């Protein structure tokens, strides 16, 4: 890595989830998943961004029935809406279970070198939290 590349910002991404109730969803992410938010946009609220440990998820309220989690395309396939790399999968798994979060797939080591698990949020979006076992 050159000195020039070391000073460049890292790339990041923020998925946008369509939700029926942005306030209820932001509160779920805060109360159950440990994220935080600073504000809502719109009157009535229609948009929010939730944050935790450098991860941002955008929430956009649209009319009821607009939600389209990836799992609706293949309900048996366990498709994720977001894969989030973390540092301590076992401790986050225990935290989320203690908070009553719906665990969609229990924690396990994967052949692709991660220890991960899936949760389902209050809208049916599936998030996978995974720890890179090599790092």
C-alpha positions as CSV (number, residue, x, y, z in Angstrom):
1,X,0.0,0.0,0.0
2,X,1.4,3.4,-0.9
3,X,1.2,6.4,1.3
4,X,-1.3,8.0,-1.1
5,X,-3.6,5.0,-0.9
6,X,-3.4,4.9,2.9
7,X,-4.8,8.4,3.1
8,X,-7.8,7.7,0.8
9,X,-11.1,7.0,2.5
10,X,-12.4,3.5,2.6
11,X,-15.4,2.6,0.6
12,X,-18.7,2.0,2.4
13,X,-22.3,1.2,1.5
14,X,-25.7,1.9,3.0
15,X,-28.5,-0.3,1.9
16,X,-32.0,1.3,1.7
17,X,-34.9,-0.7,3.1
18,X,-38.4,0.2,2.2
19,X,-40.6,0.1,5.4
20,X,-44.2,0.6,6.3
21,X,-43.4,2.6,9.5
22,X,-40.1,4.4,9.6
23,X,-40.4,5.4,13.3
24,X,-41.3,1.8,14.5
25,X,-38.5,0.4,12.3
26,X,-35.9,2.9,13.6
27,X,-36.9,2.1,17.2
28,X,-36.6,-1.6,16.5
29,X,-33.1,-1.1,15.2
30,X,-32.3,1.0,18.3
31,X,-34.0,-1.1,20.9
32,X,-33.3,-4.6,19.6
33,X,-30.2,-4.4,17.4
34,X,-28.2,-1.7,19.2
35,X,-28.2,0.9,16.4
36,X,-28.8,4.6,17.0
37,X,-30.3,7.4,14.9
38,X,-30.1,11.2,15.1
39,X,-33.3,12.3,13.4
40,X,-36.2,11.6,11.1
41,X,-36.7,13.5,7.8
42,X,-40.2,14.7,6.7
43,X,-43.4,15.6,8.3
44,X,-44.8,13.1,9.0
45,X,-41.5,11.2,9.2
46,X,-40.6,9.3,6.1
47,X,-36.9,8.7,6.2
48,X,-34.2,7.8,8.8
49,X,-30.7,6.4,8.9
50,X,-29.7,4.0,11.7
51,X,-26.0,3.5,12.6
52,X,-23.9,1.1,14.5
53,X,-20.1,0.6,14.5
54,X,-19.7,2.3,11.1
55,X,-22.7,0.5,9.5
56,X,-25.5,2.7,8.1
57,X,-28.9,1.4,7.0
58,X,-31.3,3.8,5.4
59,X,-35.0,3.4,6.0
60,X,-37.6,4.9,3.7
61,X,-41.3,4.7,4.5
62,X,-43.6,4.0,1.5
63,X,-47.3,3.0,1.4
64,X,-48.1,-0.3,3.2
65,X,-47.4,-3.3,1.0
66,X,-44.3,-1.8,-0.6
67,X,-41.8,-3.9,1.4
68,X,-39.8,-6.3,-0.7
69,X,-37.2,-8.2,1.3
70,X,-35.0,-10.4,-0.9
71,X,-36.5,-13.5,0.8
72,X,-39.8,-12.8,-1.1
73,X,-38.0,-13.9,-4.3
74,X,-37.0,-17.2,-2.8
75,X,-38.6,-17.9,0.6
76,X,-36.7,-21.2,1.1
77,X,-33.4,-19.8,0.0
78,X,-32.5,-17.7,3.0
79,X,-31.5,-14.8,0.9
80,X,-29.9,-11.9,2.8
81,X,-30.8,-8.2,2.4
82,X,-27.5,-7.2,3.9
83,X,-24.3,-9.1,5.0
84,X,-22.6,-7.1,7.8
85,X,-19.0,-8.0,8.7
86,X,-18.4,-7.8,12.4
87,X,-15.6,-8.5,14.9
88,X,-17.2,-10.7,17.6
89,X,-20.0,-12.9,16.2
90,X,-20.5,-14.9,19.3
91,X,-21.0,-11.9,21.6
92,X,-23.3,-10.1,19.1
93,X,-25.3,-13.3,18.7
94,X,-25.8,-13.5,22.5
95,X,-26.7,-9.8,22.7
96,X,-29.4,-10.1,20.0
97,X,-30.8,-13.3,21.4
98,X,-31.0,-11.6,24.8
99,X,-32.9,-8.7,23.2
100,X,-35.5,-11.1,21.7
101,X,-34.5,-10.6,18.1
102,X,-35.8,-13.3,15.7
103,X,-32.9,-15.6,14.8
104,X,-33.5,-16.8,11.3
105,X,-30.3,-19.0,11.2
106,X,-28.2,-19.9,14.2
107,X,-24.5,-19.1,14.4
108,X,-22.1,-21.5,12.8
109,X,-18.8,-21.6,11.0
110,X,-19.2,-21.5,7.2
111,X,-17.1,-23.1,4.4
112,X,-16.4,-19.6,3.1
113,X,-14.4,-18.8,6.2
114,X,-16.8,-16.8,8.3
115,X,-18.7,-17.5,11.5
116,X,-22.1,-16.0,10.9
117,X,-25.8,-16.0,11.7
118,X,-29.0,-14.4,10.3
119,X,-31.6,-12.3,12.0
120,X,-35.0,-11.1,10.7
121,X,-36.0,-7.5,11.4
122,X,-39.5,-6.2,12.1
123,X,-40.2,-5.9,8.4
124,X,-38.9,-9.3,7.3
125,X,-35.5,-8.1,6.1
126,X,-32.8,-10.6,6.7
127,X,-29.4,-9.4,7.9
128,X,-26.5,-11.7,8.2
129,X,-23.7,-10.8,10.7
130,X,-20.4,-12.5,10.0
131,X,-17.0,-12.6,11.5
132,X,-14.0,-13.4,9.1
133,X,-12.3,-16.3,10.8
134,X,-9.0,-15.6,9.0
135,X,-8.7,-12.1,10.4
